[in-house]
Amino acid sequence: MTKQSPLAAAVLACLSMAGPTQAEDLHIKVIAATCVNCHGQGGQSLGAVPSLAGQDVAYLQTAMLEQRSGVRETTVMRRYMNGYTDTEIAKLAEHFSRLK
């Protein structure tokens, strides 16, 4: 039996209590939280990394898909994008486009 981190246990507990739509939204918010280190809190970058908040959804989705396929040269982003499905990428784009 593998040991879960406290964060993983909390996320799983929340997902088990949520309905399908709520669980999907929480799943995307958990993924989006990993973007904070480079793209800033709420998608507002404080440095050289681009801000994601408020960008056009189609632009964000295209950029992420291009990073995953290698069309856009990246370092870390390609590694992240390789782990996401097309649906997760689309939902991440929607998430960040709604932020201000």
DOBA-719062 format. One record per residue (C-alpha): residue number from 1; x, y, z. Coordinates in steps of 0.2 Angstrom, whole numbers, plus 5000, padded with zeros to 4 digits. Layout:
<segus>
+------+------+------+------+
: resi :   px :   py :   pz :
+------+------+------+------+
:  NUM :    X :    Y :    Z :
...
+------+------+------+------+
</segus>
This chain:
<segus>
+------+------+------+------+
: resi :   px :   py :   pz :
+------+------+------+------+
:    1 : 5000 : 5000 : 5000 :
:    2 : 5007 : 5017 : 4995 :
:    3 : 5007 : 5032 : 5007 :
:    4 : 4998 : 5047 : 5001 :
:    5 : 5003 : 5065 : 5005 :
:    6 : 4992 : 5075 : 5015 :
:    7 : 4988 : 5086 : 5000 :
:    8 : 4984 : 5071 : 4989 :
:    9 : 4972 : 5064 : 5003 :
:   10 : 4963 : 5081 : 5004 :
:   11 : 4961 : 5082 : 4986 :
:   12 : 4954 : 5065 : 4985 :
:   13 : 4942 : 5068 : 4999 :
:   14 : 4936 : 5084 : 4991 :
:   15 : 4934 : 5075 : 4974 :
:   16 : 4924 : 5061 : 4982 :
:   17 : 4912 : 5073 : 4990 :
:   18 : 4910 : 5083 : 4974 :
:   19 : 4898 : 5080 : 4959 :
:   20 : 4905 : 5077 : 4942 :
:   21 : 4906 : 5095 : 4937 :
:   22 : 4913 : 5101 : 4953 :
:   23 : 4926 : 5087 : 4953 :
:   24 : 4931 : 5092 : 4936 :
:   25 : 4933 : 5110 : 4941 :
:   26 : 4943 : 5106 : 4956 :
:   27 : 4954 : 5095 : 4945 :
:   28 : 4958 : 5109 : 4934 :
:   29 : 4961 : 5121 : 4948 :
:   30 : 4973 : 5109 : 4956 :
:   31 : 4982 : 5108 : 4939 :
:   32 : 4982 : 5127 : 4937 :
:   33 : 4990 : 5129 : 4955 :
:   34 : 5006 : 5121 : 4948 :
:   35 : 5007 : 5136 : 4936 :
:   36 : 5009 : 5148 : 4950 :
:   37 : 5028 : 5145 : 4952 :
:   38 : 5032 : 5153 : 4935 :
:   39 : 5016 : 5162 : 4929 :
:   40 : 5012 : 5170 : 4946 :
:   41 : 4997 : 5170 : 4958 :
:   42 : 4981 : 5170 : 4948 :
:   43 : 4991 : 5169 : 4932 :
:   44 : 4998 : 5187 : 4934 :
:   45 : 5017 : 5185 : 4931 :
:   46 : 5029 : 5196 : 4940 :
:   47 : 5044 : 5193 : 4929 :
:   48 : 5049 : 5187 : 4912 :
:   49 : 5037 : 5173 : 4911 :
:   50 : 5021 : 5178 : 4902 :
:   51 : 5005 : 5181 : 4912 :
:   52 : 4991 : 5169 : 4908 :
:   53 : 4976 : 5179 : 4916 :
:   54 : 4964 : 5186 : 4904 :
:   55 : 4972 : 5180 : 4888 :
:   56 : 4961 : 5174 : 4874 :
:   57 : 4956 : 5156 : 4877 :
:   58 : 4960 : 5151 : 4859 :
:   59 : 4977 : 5159 : 4860 :
:   60 : 4981 : 5150 : 4877 :
:   61 : 4975 : 5133 : 4870 :
:   62 : 4985 : 5134 : 4854 :
:   63 : 5000 : 5140 : 4864 :
:   64 : 4999 : 5125 : 4876 :
:   65 : 4996 : 5112 : 4861 :
:   66 : 5011 : 5120 : 4852 :
:   67 : 5022 : 5118 : 4867 :
:   68 : 5017 : 5100 : 4869 :
:   69 : 5020 : 5096 : 4850 :
:   70 : 5036 : 5105 : 4850 :
:   71 : 5031 : 5118 : 4838 :
:   72 : 5035 : 5131 : 4851 :
:   73 : 5052 : 5129 : 4859 :
:   74 : 5051 : 5128 : 4878 :
:   75 : 5060 : 5120 : 4892 :
:   76 : 5049 : 5116 : 4906 :
:   77 : 5032 : 5119 : 4898 :
:   78 : 5034 : 5104 : 4886 :
:   79 : 5036 : 5093 : 4901 :
:   80 : 5020 : 5099 : 4909 :
:   81 : 5010 : 5099 : 4893 :
:   82 : 5015 : 5081 : 4889 :
:   83 : 5006 : 5076 : 4905 :
:   84 : 4989 : 5084 : 4900 :
:   85 : 4975 : 5078 : 4889 :
:   86 : 4968 : 5089 : 4875 :
:   87 : 4953 : 5091 : 4887 :
:   88 : 4963 : 5096 : 4902 :
:   89 : 4973 : 5109 : 4891 :
:   90 : 4956 : 5116 : 4884 :
:   91 : 4949 : 5118 : 4902 :
:   92 : 4966 : 5126 : 4908 :
:   93 : 4964 : 5138 : 4894 :
:   94 : 4946 : 5142 : 4899 :
:   95 : 4951 : 5144 : 4917 :
:   96 : 4965 : 5156 : 4914 :
:   97 : 4956 : 5166 : 4901 :
:   98 : 4942 : 5170 : 4914 :
:   99 : 4955 : 5177 : 4927 :
:  100 : 4958 : 5195 : 4928 :
+------+------+------+------+
</segus>
